Amino acid sequence: MSKKVRKRIYLSGRVQGVGCRAYINQNANLLEISGWVKNLADGRVEAVFAGDRDKVKEMLKIAKQGPTFGKVTDIEISDEEYKGEFNKFRIKY
């Protein structure tokens, strides 16, 4: 069994109004990752990914790629302590 990890990311670029949250939500659910994603007032998208290390690593690659109509120009990634507090992935409003 893979080690459990938690990552917080901030996506910059053309990431709002292009389906970025839905794209991340769909892929996180396919990978069985828990956490959340939301738009920020400064134009970025913030997300927390929690789950198996290999699946979270794959999700980070997907997030960097971004949705079809978006363009991710920068991604900030920070490690956080895995707490297991999420039971699913969701979009926060």
OpenMM code with the backbone's topology and positions (N, CA, C; nanometers):
from openmm import Vec3, app, unit

residues = "MET SER LYS LYS VAL ARG LYS ARG ILE TYR LEU SER GLY ARG VAL GLN GLY VAL GLY CYS ARG ALA TYR ILE ASN GLN ASN ALA ASN LEU LEU GLU ILE SER GLY TRP VAL LYS ASN LEU ALA ASP GLY ARG VAL GLU ALA VAL PHE ALA GLY ASP ARG ASP LYS VAL LYS GLU MET LEU LYS ILE ALA LYS GLN GLY PRO THR PHE GLY LYS VAL THR ASP ILE GLU ILE SER ASP GLU GLU TYR LYS GLY GLU PHE ASN LYS PHE ARG ILE LYS TYR".split()
positions = [
    Vec3(0.0838, -0.1184, 0.0000),
    Vec3(0.0000, 0.0000, 0.0000),
    Vec3(0.0879, 0.1242, 0.0000),
    Vec3(0.0531, 0.2199, -0.0799),
    Vec3(0.1298, 0.3427, -0.0942),
    Vec3(0.1127, 0.4323, 0.0280),
    Vec3(0.2159, 0.5079, 0.0557),
    Vec3(0.2108, 0.6051, 0.1651),
    Vec3(0.1059, 0.7123, 0.1357),
    Vec3(0.0379, 0.7589, 0.2394),
    Vec3(-0.0624, 0.8651, 0.2246),
    Vec3(0.0060, 1.0013, 0.2369),
    Vec3(-0.0321, 1.0936, 0.1484),
    Vec3(0.0252, 1.2282, 0.1484),
    Vec3(-0.0852, 1.3312, 0.1312),
    Vec3(-0.0496, 1.4555, 0.1593),
    Vec3(-0.1423, 1.5681, 0.1400),
    Vec3(-0.0632, 1.6833, 0.0800),
    Vec3(-0.1151, 1.7410, -0.0274),
    Vec3(-0.0511, 1.8538, -0.0955),
    Vec3(-0.1516, 1.9670, -0.1104),
    Vec3(-0.1041, 2.0894, -0.0921),
    Vec3(-0.1844, 2.2091, -0.1197),
    Vec3(-0.1215, 2.2757, -0.2412),
    Vec3(-0.2059, 2.3104, -0.3388),
    Vec3(-0.1536, 2.3738, -0.4595),
    Vec3(-0.2278, 2.5033, -0.4887),
    Vec3(-0.1566, 2.5909, -0.5576),
    Vec3(-0.2143, 2.7150, -0.6093),
    Vec3(-0.1804, 2.7205, -0.7575),
    Vec3(-0.2823, 2.7286, -0.8416),
    Vec3(-0.2636, 2.7381, -0.9862),
    Vec3(-0.2838, 2.8821, -1.0298),
    Vec3(-0.1923, 2.9319, -1.1122),
    Vec3(-0.2037, 3.0662, -1.1691),
    Vec3(-0.2129, 3.0550, -1.3202),
    Vec3(-0.2643, 3.1599, -1.3827),
    Vec3(-0.2797, 3.1632, -1.5280),
    Vec3(-0.4257, 3.1840, -1.5628),
    Vec3(-0.4658, 3.1295, -1.6771),
    Vec3(-0.6069, 3.1349, -1.7168),
    Vec3(-0.6744, 3.0111, -1.6566),
    Vec3(-0.7125, 3.0234, -1.5289),
    Vec3(-0.7625, 2.9077, -1.4547),
    Vec3(-0.9033, 2.9284, -1.3981),
    Vec3(-0.9612, 3.0455, -1.4171),
    Vec3(-1.0988, 3.0689, -1.3729),
    Vec3(-1.1858, 3.0958, -1.4948),
    Vec3(-1.3072, 3.0433, -1.4914),
    Vec3(-1.3997, 3.0610, -1.6029),
    Vec3(-1.3730, 2.9692, -1.7208),
    Vec3(-1.2890, 2.8678, -1.7001),
    Vec3(-1.2525, 2.7760, -1.8088),
    Vec3(-1.2769, 2.6292, -1.7710),
    Vec3(-1.3487, 2.6066, -1.6614),
    Vec3(-1.3784, 2.4694, -1.6196),
    Vec3(-1.2696, 2.4030, -1.5382),
    Vec3(-1.1805, 2.4817, -1.4806),
    Vec3(-1.0677, 2.4250, -1.4067),
    Vec3(-1.1123, 2.3463, -1.2838),
    Vec3(-1.2046, 2.4014, -1.2068),
    Vec3(-1.2504, 2.3306, -1.0864),
    Vec3(-1.3186, 2.1992, -1.1224),
    Vec3(-1.4030, 2.1999, -1.2240),
    Vec3(-1.4709, 2.0768, -1.2666),
    Vec3(-1.3700, 1.9746, -1.3184),
    Vec3(-1.2700, 2.0214, -1.3933),
    Vec3(-1.1633, 1.9358, -1.4469),
    Vec3(-1.0866, 1.8684, -1.3328),
    Vec3(-1.0493, 1.9470, -1.2332),
    Vec3(-0.9760, 1.8922, -1.1192),
    Vec3(-1.0653, 1.7972, -1.0399),
    Vec3(-1.1887, 1.8361, -1.0159),
    Vec3(-1.2830, 1.7523, -0.9416),
    Vec3(-1.3030, 1.6170, -1.0104),
    Vec3(-1.3255, 1.6190, -1.1405),
    Vec3(-1.3483, 1.4953, -1.2156),
    Vec3(-1.2267, 1.4030, -1.2073),
    Vec3(-1.1081, 1.4578, -1.2300),
    Vec3(-0.9872, 1.3753, -1.2289),
    Vec3(-0.9522, 1.3260, -1.0890),
    Vec3(-0.9734, 1.4084, -0.9888),
    Vec3(-0.9477, 1.3655, -0.8509),
    Vec3(-1.0400, 1.2496, -0.8135),
    Vec3(-1.1651, 1.2577, -0.8548),
    Vec3(-1.2586, 1.1483, -0.8260),
    Vec3(-1.2211, 1.0212, -0.9013),
    Vec3(-1.1747, 1.0344, -1.0253),
    Vec3(-1.1297, 0.9170, -1.1012),
    Vec3(-1.0108, 0.8496, -1.0334),
    Vec3(-0.9223, 0.9306, -0.9745),
    Vec3(-0.8035, 0.8776, -0.9070),
    Vec3(-0.8299, 0.8410, -0.7607),
    Vec3(-0.9528, 0.8624, -0.7156),
    Vec3(-0.9917, 0.8328, -0.5775),
    Vec3(-0.9088, 0.9116, -0.4765),
    Vec3(-0.8885, 1.0402, -0.5085),
    Vec3(-0.8196, 1.1331, -0.4195),
    Vec3(-0.9260, 1.2123, -0.3450),
    Vec3(-0.8994, 1.2449, -0.2197),
    Vec3(-0.9924, 1.3283, -0.1439),
    Vec3(-0.9363, 1.4695, -0.1312),
    Vec3(-1.0225, 1.5627, -0.0892),
    Vec3(-0.9812, 1.7015, -0.0725),
    Vec3(-1.0822, 1.7960, -0.1322),
    Vec3(-1.0337, 1.9091, -0.1837),
    Vec3(-1.1236, 2.0101, -0.2390),
    Vec3(-1.0491, 2.1029, -0.3343),
    Vec3(-1.1280, 2.1812, -0.4092),
    Vec3(-1.0744, 2.2819, -0.5012),
    Vec3(-1.1658, 2.4034, -0.4951),
    Vec3(-1.1077, 2.5235, -0.5056),
    Vec3(-1.1893, 2.6453, -0.5058),
    Vec3(-1.1179, 2.7578, -0.5791),
    Vec3(-1.1977, 2.8524, -0.6294),
    Vec3(-1.1451, 2.9748, -0.6887),
    Vec3(-1.1075, 3.0711, -0.5772),
    Vec3(-1.0027, 3.1495, -0.6008),
    Vec3(-0.9628, 3.2546, -0.5078),
    Vec3(-0.9935, 3.3909, -0.5683),
    Vec3(-1.0120, 3.4898, -0.4838),
    Vec3(-1.0447, 3.6255, -0.5292),
    Vec3(-0.9339, 3.6861, -0.6148),
    Vec3(-0.8096, 3.6397, -0.5977),
    Vec3(-0.6970, 3.6955, -0.6739),
    Vec3(-0.6802, 3.6328, -0.8124),
    Vec3(-0.7743, 3.5451, -0.8525),
    Vec3(-0.7693, 3.4850, -0.9858),
    Vec3(-0.7046, 3.3481, -0.9913),
    Vec3(-0.6466, 3.3039, -0.8809),
    Vec3(-0.5859, 3.1708, -0.8775),
    Vec3(-0.6895, 3.0660, -0.8375),
    Vec3(-0.6505, 2.9402, -0.8496),
    Vec3(-0.7297, 2.8273, -0.8006),
    Vec3(-0.6459, 2.7581, -0.6942),
    Vec3(-0.7092, 2.7273, -0.5813),
    Vec3(-0.6437, 2.6562, -0.4716),
    Vec3(-0.7052, 2.5176, -0.4609),
    Vec3(-0.6223, 2.4181, -0.4314),
    Vec3(-0.6733, 2.2823, -0.4124),
    Vec3(-0.5909, 2.2105, -0.3072),
    Vec3(-0.6540, 2.1153, -0.2411),
    Vec3(-0.5864, 2.0249, -0.1487),
    Vec3(-0.6132, 1.8834, -0.1984),
    Vec3(-0.5050, 1.8078, -0.2201),
    Vec3(-0.5142, 1.6687, -0.2635),
    Vec3(-0.4636, 1.5801, -0.1502),
    Vec3(-0.5392, 1.4783, -0.1135),
    Vec3(-0.4984, 1.3849, -0.0090),
    Vec3(-0.5269, 1.2430, -0.0561),
    Vec3(-0.4301, 1.1543, -0.0313),
    Vec3(-0.4489, 1.0155, -0.0705),
    Vec3(-0.3170, 0.9446, -0.0911),
    Vec3(-0.3217, 0.8345, -0.1650),
    Vec3(-0.2011, 0.7571, -0.1929),
    Vec3(-0.0998, 0.8430, -0.2676),
    Vec3(0.0256, 0.8334, -0.2267),
    Vec3(0.1331, 0.9155, -0.2832),
    Vec3(0.1362, 0.9102, -0.4357),
    Vec3(0.1283, 0.7917, -0.4937),
    Vec3(0.1383, 0.7793, -0.6393),
    Vec3(0.0199, 0.8442, -0.7106),
    Vec3(-0.0991, 0.8320, -0.6524),
    Vec3(-0.2177, 0.8934, -0.7131),
    Vec3(-0.2130, 1.0457, -0.7015),
    Vec3(-0.1650, 1.0961, -0.5886),
    Vec3(-0.1517, 1.2414, -0.5719),
    Vec3(-0.0463, 1.2950, -0.6686),
    Vec3(0.0617, 1.2210, -0.6864),
    Vec3(0.1657, 1.2609, -0.7822),
    Vec3(0.1068, 1.2715, -0.9232),
    Vec3(0.0244, 1.1754, -0.9615),
    Vec3(-0.0415, 1.1785, -1.0928),
    Vec3(-0.1373, 1.2974, -1.1015),
    Vec3(-0.2091, 1.3250, -0.9930),
    Vec3(-0.3029, 1.4377, -0.9918),
    Vec3(-0.2294, 1.5700, -1.0074),
    Vec3(-0.1106, 1.5816, -0.9511),
    Vec3(-0.0310, 1.7042, -0.9672),
    Vec3(0.0048, 1.7257, -1.1141),
    Vec3(0.0388, 1.6183, -1.1848),
    Vec3(0.0678, 1.6284, -1.3289),
    Vec3(-0.0558, 1.6752, -1.4054),
    Vec3(-0.1708, 1.6192, -1.3713),
    Vec3(-0.2965, 1.6564, -1.4373),
    Vec3(-0.3288, 1.8030, -1.4109),
    Vec3(-0.3106, 1.8468, -1.2868),
    Vec3(-0.3385, 1.9865, -1.2512),
    Vec3(-0.2467, 2.0818, -1.3271),
    Vec3(-0.1188, 2.0458, -1.3411),
    Vec3(-0.0237, 2.1298, -1.4152),
    Vec3(-0.0653, 2.1442, -1.5611),
    Vec3(-0.1204, 2.0375, -1.6176),
    Vec3(-0.1651, 2.0406, -1.7574),
    Vec3(-0.2825, 2.1359, -1.7739),
    Vec3(-0.3750, 2.1333, -1.6797),
    Vec3(-0.4908, 2.2224, -1.6829),
    Vec3(-0.5968, 2.1772, -1.7810),
    Vec3(-0.7147, 2.2410, -1.7731),
    Vec3(-0.8253, 2.2047, -1.8618),
    Vec3(-0.8004, 2.2513, -2.0049),
    Vec3(-0.8781, 2.1990, -2.0970),
    Vec3(-0.8624, 2.2283, -2.2397),
    Vec3(-0.8580, 2.3769, -2.2705),
    Vec3(-0.9484, 2.4548, -2.2123),
    Vec3(-0.9573, 2.5967, -2.2454),
    Vec3(-0.8799, 2.6856, -2.1486),
    Vec3(-0.8070, 2.6254, -2.0569),
    Vec3(-0.7276, 2.7011, -1.9610),
    Vec3(-0.5807, 2.6992, -1.9969),
    Vec3(-0.5035, 2.7733, -1.9195),
    Vec3(-0.3581, 2.7732, -1.9358),
    Vec3(-0.2952, 2.7973, -1.7991),
    Vec3(-0.2328, 2.6943, -1.7441),
    Vec3(-0.1639, 2.7064, -1.6161),
    Vec3(-0.0245, 2.7610, -1.6438),
    Vec3(0.0046, 2.8785, -1.5866),
    Vec3(0.1364, 2.9397, -1.6065),
    Vec3(0.2283, 2.9184, -1.4875),
    Vec3(0.1707, 2.8858, -1.3711),
    Vec3(0.2526, 2.8631, -1.2520),
    Vec3(0.1751, 2.7744, -1.1553),
    Vec3(0.2479, 2.6913, -1.0844),
    Vec3(0.1867, 2.6081, -0.9806),
    Vec3(0.2766, 2.6109, -0.8578),
    Vec3(0.2180, 2.6428, -0.7439),
    Vec3(0.2876, 2.6370, -0.6155),
    Vec3(0.2381, 2.5118, -0.5447),
    Vec3(0.3311, 2.4315, -0.4945),
    Vec3(0.2956, 2.3063, -0.4272),
    Vec3(0.3611, 2.3041, -0.2902),
    Vec3(0.2829, 2.2742, -0.1886),
    Vec3(0.3407, 2.2599, -0.0549),
    Vec3(0.2929, 2.1288, 0.0072),
    Vec3(0.3826, 2.0673, 0.0836),
    Vec3(0.3510, 1.9447, 0.1564),
    Vec3(0.2815, 1.9805, 0.2865),
    Vec3(0.1821, 1.9033, 0.3216),
    Vec3(0.1129, 1.9199, 0.4491),
    Vec3(0.1004, 1.7835, 0.5146),
    Vec3(0.0730, 1.7828, 0.6431),
    Vec3(0.0565, 1.6575, 0.7152),
    Vec3(-0.0731, 1.5890, 0.6719),
    Vec3(-0.0631, 1.4618, 0.6373),
    Vec3(-0.1827, 1.3848, 0.6015),
    Vec3(-0.2612, 1.3568, 0.7287),
    Vec3(-0.3872, 1.3957, 0.7300),
    Vec3(-0.4717, 1.3780, 0.8485),
    Vec3(-0.5881, 1.2829, 0.8240),
    Vec3(-0.6183, 1.2535, 0.6985),
    Vec3(-0.7276, 1.1625, 0.6670),
    Vec3(-0.8652, 1.2191, 0.6955),
    Vec3(-0.8765, 1.3530, 0.6986),
    Vec3(-1.0047, 1.4142, 0.7359),
    Vec3(-1.1060, 1.4230, 0.6229),
    Vec3(-1.0631, 1.3998, 0.4988),
    Vec3(-1.1558, 1.4081, 0.3855),
    Vec3(-1.2001, 1.2682, 0.3450),
    Vec3(-1.3296, 1.2532, 0.3130),
    Vec3(-1.3762, 1.1225, 0.2662),
    Vec3(-1.4108, 1.1241, 0.1179),
    Vec3(-1.4020, 1.2421, 0.0548),
    Vec3(-1.4270, 1.2536, -0.0889),
    Vec3(-1.3623, 1.3821, -0.1392),
    Vec3(-1.3732, 1.4057, -0.2695),
    Vec3(-1.3239, 1.5301, -0.3281),
    Vec3(-1.4438, 1.6152, -0.3646),
    Vec3(-1.4329, 1.7470, -0.3427),
    Vec3(-1.5459, 1.8340, -0.3731),
    Vec3(-1.4986, 1.9716, -0.4181),
    Vec3(-1.5893, 2.0433, -0.4811),
    Vec3(-1.5665, 2.1825, -0.5184),
    Vec3(-1.6200, 2.2693, -0.4056),
    Vec3(-1.5361, 2.3605, -0.3563),
    Vec3(-1.5800, 2.4556, -0.2538),
    Vec3(-1.6182, 2.5859, -0.3226),
    Vec3(-1.7216, 2.6506, -0.2719),
    Vec3(-1.7677, 2.7783, -0.3271),
    Vec3(-1.7542, 2.8878, -0.2242),
] * unit.nanometer
topology = app.Topology()
chain = topology.addChain("A")
for resn in residues:
    res = topology.addResidue(resn, chain)
    for name in ("N", "CA", "C"):
        topology.addAtom(name, app.Element.getBySymbol(name[0]), res)
